[in-house]
Amino acid sequence: MYGSPDQIKQLTGLTTDRLSDDMSDIELDAILNEWITHIGVEINTRLGEVIPIDDSRYKGIEAVALRTIAKLVTYAMQNRTSSIVQVNEFTIKMLDASEVVKSLDQELKPYVKRTINLFHSGEEWENASN
């Protein structure tokens, strides 16, 4: 799990009263933990591995996760004040949460483990040694 509800609250200034008048801290933490899990799965899928806490890349990946979850908080706050379907003069537009993770691949590039597979056929080895 990358990050904690307290880190997200600190980063975003999110409080229970900003999302709902009758939400408890426990309910807010449950929502944030679910979002942390969802973004963590997105990250692990893109990296092709689960990053352990003792990995040197963990803190950087955690920072990417926290920024992404902060975007999700912003999206949720925007949707709280805007309708999900927005009708303009000539268009109808659905608000799209996929924008939240759109830049994730780019942000994770420095943390992708690269493996180099070397394969030589016997003929290539013989030609190289002559």
Secondary structure, DSSP 8 states (H G I E B T S, - for coil): ----HHHHHHHH---HHHH-TT--HHHHHHHHHHHHHHHHHHHHHHHTS---TTSTTHHHHHHHHHHHHHHHHHHHHHHHHS-SEEE-SS-EEE--GGGGGTTHHHHHGGG----------HHHHHHHH-
